[in-house]
Every structure is written in structure tokens, then in C-alpha cells.
């Protein structure tokens, strides 16, 4: 029985050794798996941080791109507007230049015509004065009218012209009336 007991003891020791070895194997395997999972977890965490940073950069780039597009649109709009203004100005200038020169020519012709009319008017007035001149007669002088016109503020020249009498006659009449 010693042999049976020995064999049994050896079997139990063997099973215990296998069980201990198996437990050690599982312990080390579990420890290795835990380390691996920790590394994976750390890597995943780092990847998540990197994804977050990249998303943030992407958002910044999108905002920058949007601002750039807005700026570019504004610049294109300004340049197009300026270009259209220049084209319109040049076209307008090209169309107005002949009108301006025509207008200047018409103004010059109008001035010449006005001068001719003024000259003819002066000549006609002089001719009318020549024809309408009547020598003054001392009996035709309206002394009362001369005095009242002078009191109303008329000058000697104006009175003489209005009444068609000589300036000397008006002055003479005013001296007699003691107004001069």
C-alpha cells in the first residue's frame, strides 16, 4: 500500500503541481493581457486625443477657409465693382466728350449771338435817340415834376434822361427851387 499511497501522493502532487502551474500560467497570462489592454486603452486614449486635436484643427481650417472665401468674395466684388465703374466712366466719358464739345461750341455761338444782339440794340437805341431827339424848349419844362422827382430821390442825370431835357436845365430848375 505504500506504493499505492506513494503513487496516489505523487498523482496528487502532480495534479497539484499541474494546477499550480496552470494557475501561474493563467496569472501571468492575465497579467500580460492586462498590460496589453492597458497599452491598448492608453493607445486608444492617445488616438482619441489626436482625433480631437485633428477635429479641432479641421474646424479651425474650415473657419479660416470660410473667412478666406468671404474675403475673396468681397475682394472679387470690390474689384468687379471698380472695374465696372471704370468701364462705365470711360464709356460715359466717351459719350459725353462730344456732347461737351458741342455744348461749348453752342455756348460760344450763343455768346457771339448775344454780343451781336447787344450791339444791334445799342445801335438801334442810338438811332432812336437821334430820331426822337427834340430840342428842349424852356416853356416845355415841367418844373414841378423835376422838383418832385428830385425829392423822391432821383438823380439829376436820371431826371434829365426821363424828361428828355438837358442836365443843365434840370440843375438850373433845381437851383431856382433852392434844392441843389
Rosetta constraint file for C-alpha pairs under 8 A:
AtomPair CA 1 CA 5 HARMONIC 5.78 0.50
AtomPair CA 1 CA 6 HARMONIC 7.99 0.50
AtomPair CA 2 CA 6 HARMONIC 5.71 0.50
AtomPair CA 3 CA 7 HARMONIC 5.85 0.50
AtomPair CA 4 CA 8 HARMONIC 5.89 0.50
AtomPair CA 5 CA 9 HARMONIC 5.84 0.50
AtomPair CA 6 CA 10 HARMONIC 5.92 0.50
AtomPair CA 7 CA 11 HARMONIC 5.95 0.50
AtomPair CA 8 CA 12 HARMONIC 5.99 0.50
AtomPair CA 9 CA 13 HARMONIC 5.90 0.50
AtomPair CA 10 CA 14 HARMONIC 5.76 0.50
AtomPair CA 11 CA 15 HARMONIC 5.88 0.50
AtomPair CA 12 CA 16 HARMONIC 5.82 0.50
AtomPair CA 13 CA 17 HARMONIC 5.80 0.50
AtomPair CA 14 CA 18 HARMONIC 5.95 0.50
AtomPair CA 15 CA 19 HARMONIC 5.86 0.50
AtomPair CA 16 CA 20 HARMONIC 5.89 0.50
AtomPair CA 17 CA 21 HARMONIC 5.86 0.50
AtomPair CA 18 CA 22 HARMONIC 5.77 0.50
AtomPair CA 19 CA 23 HARMONIC 5.94 0.50
AtomPair CA 20 CA 24 HARMONIC 5.99 0.50
AtomPair CA 21 CA 25 HARMONIC 5.90 0.50
AtomPair CA 22 CA 26 HARMONIC 6.09 0.50
AtomPair CA 23 CA 27 HARMONIC 5.97 0.50
AtomPair CA 24 CA 28 HARMONIC 6.07 0.50
AtomPair CA 25 CA 29 HARMONIC 5.92 0.50
AtomPair CA 26 CA 30 HARMONIC 5.78 0.50
AtomPair CA 27 CA 31 HARMONIC 6.03 0.50
AtomPair CA 28 CA 32 HARMONIC 6.00 0.50
AtomPair CA 29 CA 33 HARMONIC 6.02 0.50
AtomPair CA 30 CA 34 HARMONIC 5.94 0.50
AtomPair CA 31 CA 35 HARMONIC 6.17 0.50
AtomPair CA 32 CA 36 HARMONIC 6.08 0.50
AtomPair CA 33 CA 37 HARMONIC 5.93 0.50
AtomPair CA 34 CA 38 HARMONIC 5.98 0.50
AtomPair CA 35 CA 39 HARMONIC 6.09 0.50
AtomPair CA 36 CA 40 HARMONIC 6.04 0.50
AtomPair CA 37 CA 41 HARMONIC 5.83 0.50
AtomPair CA 38 CA 42 HARMONIC 5.93 0.50
AtomPair CA 39 CA 43 HARMONIC 5.93 0.50
AtomPair CA 40 CA 44 HARMONIC 5.90 0.50
AtomPair CA 41 CA 45 HARMONIC 6.00 0.50
AtomPair CA 42 CA 46 HARMONIC 6.10 0.50
AtomPair CA 43 CA 47 HARMONIC 5.99 0.50
AtomPair CA 44 CA 48 HARMONIC 6.01 0.50
AtomPair CA 45 CA 49 HARMONIC 6.19 0.50
AtomPair CA 46 CA 50 HARMONIC 6.10 0.50
AtomPair CA 47 CA 51 HARMONIC 5.98 0.50
AtomPair CA 48 CA 52 HARMONIC 6.07 0.50
AtomPair CA 49 CA 53 HARMONIC 6.15 0.50
AtomPair CA 50 CA 54 HARMONIC 6.01 0.50
AtomPair CA 51 CA 55 HARMONIC 5.97 0.50
AtomPair CA 52 CA 56 HARMONIC 6.07 0.50
AtomPair CA 53 CA 57 HARMONIC 6.09 0.50
AtomPair CA 54 CA 58 HARMONIC 5.91 0.50
AtomPair CA 55 CA 59 HARMONIC 6.04 0.50
AtomPair CA 56 CA 60 HARMONIC 6.16 0.50
AtomPair CA 57 CA 61 HARMONIC 6.02 0.50
AtomPair CA 58 CA 62 HARMONIC 6.02 0.50
AtomPair CA 59 CA 63 HARMONIC 6.12 0.50
AtomPair CA 60 CA 64 HARMONIC 6.00 0.50
AtomPair CA 61 CA 65 HARMONIC 5.82 0.50
AtomPair CA 62 CA 66 HARMONIC 5.97 0.50
AtomPair CA 63 CA 67 HARMONIC 6.11 0.50
AtomPair CA 64 CA 68 HARMONIC 5.98 0.50
AtomPair CA 65 CA 69 HARMONIC 6.00 0.50
AtomPair CA 66 CA 70 HARMONIC 6.14 0.50
AtomPair CA 67 CA 71 HARMONIC 6.03 0.50
AtomPair CA 68 CA 72 HARMONIC 5.90 0.50
AtomPair CA 69 CA 73 HARMONIC 5.94 0.50
AtomPair CA 70 CA 74 HARMONIC 6.07 0.50
AtomPair CA 71 CA 75 HARMONIC 6.00 0.50
AtomPair CA 72 CA 76 HARMONIC 5.97 0.50
AtomPair CA 73 CA 77 HARMONIC 5.95 0.50
AtomPair CA 74 CA 78 HARMONIC 6.05 0.50
AtomPair CA 75 CA 79 HARMONIC 6.02 0.50
AtomPair CA 76 CA 80 HARMONIC 5.87 0.50
AtomPair CA 77 CA 81 HARMONIC 5.91 0.50
AtomPair CA 78 CA 82 HARMONIC 5.98 0.50
AtomPair CA 79 CA 83 HARMONIC 5.93 0.50
AtomPair CA 80 CA 84 HARMONIC 5.97 0.50
AtomPair CA 81 CA 85 HARMONIC 6.02 0.50
AtomPair CA 82 CA 86 HARMONIC 6.11 0.50
AtomPair CA 83 CA 87 HARMONIC 6.14 0.50
AtomPair CA 84 CA 88 HARMONIC 5.97 0.50
AtomPair CA 85 CA 89 HARMONIC 5.87 0.50
AtomPair CA 86 CA 90 HARMONIC 6.01 0.50
AtomPair CA 87 CA 91 HARMONIC 6.04 0.50
AtomPair CA 88 CA 92 HARMONIC 5.78 0.50
AtomPair CA 89 CA 93 HARMONIC 5.85 0.50
AtomPair CA 90 CA 94 HARMONIC 6.00 0.50
AtomPair CA 91 CA 95 HARMONIC 6.17 0.50
AtomPair CA 92 CA 96 HARMONIC 5.88 0.50
AtomPair CA 93 CA 97 HARMONIC 5.75 0.50
AtomPair CA 94 CA 98 HARMONIC 7.50 0.50
AtomPair CA 95 CA 99 HARMONIC 7.13 0.50
AtomPair CA 96 CA 100 HARMONIC 5.89 0.50
AtomPair CA 97 CA 101 HARMONIC 6.22 0.50
AtomPair CA 98 CA 102 HARMONIC 6.04 0.50
AtomPair CA 99 CA 103 HARMONIC 5.95 0.50
AtomPair CA 100 CA 104 HARMONIC 6.11 0.50
AtomPair CA 101 CA 105 HARMONIC 6.13 0.50
AtomPair CA 102 CA 106 HARMONIC 6.11 0.50
AtomPair CA 103 CA 107 HARMONIC 6.07 0.50
AtomPair CA 104 CA 108 HARMONIC 6.18 0.50
AtomPair CA 105 CA 109 HARMONIC 6.13 0.50
AtomPair CA 106 CA 110 HARMONIC 5.95 0.50
AtomPair CA 107 CA 111 HARMONIC 6.12 0.50
AtomPair CA 108 CA 112 HARMONIC 6.18 0.50
AtomPair CA 109 CA 113 HARMONIC 6.01 0.50
AtomPair CA 110 CA 114 HARMONIC 5.90 0.50
AtomPair CA 111 CA 115 HARMONIC 6.06 0.50
AtomPair CA 112 CA 116 HARMONIC 6.18 0.50
AtomPair CA 113 CA 117 HARMONIC 6.11 0.50
AtomPair CA 114 CA 118 HARMONIC 6.03 0.50
AtomPair CA 115 CA 119 HARMONIC 6.02 0.50
AtomPair CA 116 CA 120 HARMONIC 6.05 0.50
AtomPair CA 117 CA 121 HARMONIC 5.96 0.50
AtomPair CA 118 CA 122 HARMONIC 6.15 0.50
AtomPair CA 119 CA 123 HARMONIC 6.16 0.50
AtomPair CA 120 CA 124 HARMONIC 6.01 0.50
AtomPair CA 121 CA 125 HARMONIC 6.02 0.50
AtomPair CA 122 CA 126 HARMONIC 6.16 0.50
AtomPair CA 123 CA 127 HARMONIC 6.23 0.50
AtomPair CA 124 CA 128 HARMONIC 6.03 0.50
AtomPair CA 125 CA 129 HARMONIC 6.09 0.50
AtomPair CA 126 CA 130 HARMONIC 6.19 0.50
AtomPair CA 127 CA 131 HARMONIC 6.21 0.50
AtomPair CA 128 CA 132 HARMONIC 5.70 0.50
AtomPair CA 129 CA 133 HARMONIC 5.57 0.50
AtomPair CA 136 CA 140 HARMONIC 7.19 0.50
AtomPair CA 136 CA 141 HARMONIC 7.84 0.50
AtomPair CA 136 CA 164 HARMONIC 7.74 0.50
AtomPair CA 136 CA 165 HARMONIC 5.83 0.50
AtomPair CA 136 CA 166 HARMONIC 7.34 0.50
AtomPair CA 137 CA 141 HARMONIC 6.98 0.50
AtomPair CA 141 CA 165 HARMONIC 7.69 0.50
AtomPair CA 142 CA 146 HARMONIC 6.40 0.50
AtomPair CA 143 CA 147 HARMONIC 6.20 0.50
AtomPair CA 143 CA 173 HARMONIC 6.45 0.50
AtomPair CA 144 CA 148 HARMONIC 6.15 0.50
AtomPair CA 145 CA 149 HARMONIC 6.01 0.50
AtomPair CA 146 CA 150 HARMONIC 6.10 0.50
AtomPair CA 146 CA 159 HARMONIC 6.74 0.50
AtomPair CA 146 CA 170 HARMONIC 6.97 0.50
AtomPair CA 146 CA 173 HARMONIC 7.66 0.50
AtomPair CA 146 CA 174 HARMONIC 7.68 0.50
AtomPair CA 147 CA 151 HARMONIC 6.18 0.50
AtomPair CA 147 CA 173 HARMONIC 7.99 0.50
AtomPair CA 147 CA 174 HARMONIC 6.69 0.50
AtomPair CA 147 CA 177 HARMONIC 7.63 0.50
AtomPair CA 148 CA 152 HARMONIC 6.15 0.50
AtomPair CA 149 CA 153 HARMONIC 6.55 0.50
AtomPair CA 149 CA 154 HARMONIC 5.55 0.50
AtomPair CA 149 CA 159 HARMONIC 6.98 0.50
AtomPair CA 150 CA 154 HARMONIC 4.93 0.50
AtomPair CA 150 CA 155 HARMONIC 6.55 0.50
AtomPair CA 150 CA 156 HARMONIC 7.36 0.50
AtomPair CA 150 CA 159 HARMONIC 7.54 0.50
AtomPair CA 154 CA 158 HARMONIC 6.19 0.50
AtomPair CA 154 CA 159 HARMONIC 6.34 0.50
AtomPair CA 155 CA 159 HARMONIC 6.20 0.50
AtomPair CA 156 CA 160 HARMONIC 6.15 0.50
AtomPair CA 156 CA 167 HARMONIC 6.61 0.50
AtomPair CA 156 CA 170 HARMONIC 6.55 0.50
AtomPair CA 156 CA 171 HARMONIC 6.98 0.50
AtomPair CA 157 CA 161 HARMONIC 6.14 0.50
AtomPair CA 157 CA 167 HARMONIC 6.23 0.50
AtomPair CA 158 CA 162 HARMONIC 6.00 0.50
AtomPair CA 159 CA 163 HARMONIC 6.01 0.50
AtomPair CA 159 CA 170 HARMONIC 7.33 0.50
AtomPair CA 160 CA 164 HARMONIC 5.54 0.50
AtomPair CA 160 CA 165 HARMONIC 4.97 0.50
AtomPair CA 160 CA 166 HARMONIC 5.63 0.50
AtomPair CA 160 CA 167 HARMONIC 5.29 0.50
AtomPair CA 160 CA 170 HARMONIC 6.29 0.50
AtomPair CA 161 CA 165 HARMONIC 6.69 0.50
AtomPair CA 161 CA 166 HARMONIC 7.87 0.50
AtomPair CA 165 CA 169 HARMONIC 6.73 0.50
AtomPair CA 165 CA 170 HARMONIC 7.24 0.50
AtomPair CA 166 CA 170 HARMONIC 6.57 0.50
AtomPair CA 167 CA 171 HARMONIC 6.25 0.50
AtomPair CA 168 CA 172 HARMONIC 5.93 0.50
AtomPair CA 169 CA 173 HARMONIC 6.11 0.50
AtomPair CA 170 CA 174 HARMONIC 6.21 0.50
AtomPair CA 171 CA 175 HARMONIC 6.12 0.50
AtomPair CA 171 CA 180 HARMONIC 7.35 0.50
AtomPair CA 172 CA 176 HARMONIC 6.38 0.50
AtomPair CA 173 CA 177 HARMONIC 6.37 0.50
AtomPair CA 174 CA 178 HARMONIC 6.11 0.50
AtomPair CA 174 CA 179 HARMONIC 5.32 0.50
AtomPair CA 174 CA 180 HARMONIC 5.59 0.50
AtomPair CA 175 CA 179 HARMONIC 6.03 0.50
AtomPair CA 175 CA 180 HARMONIC 5.39 0.50
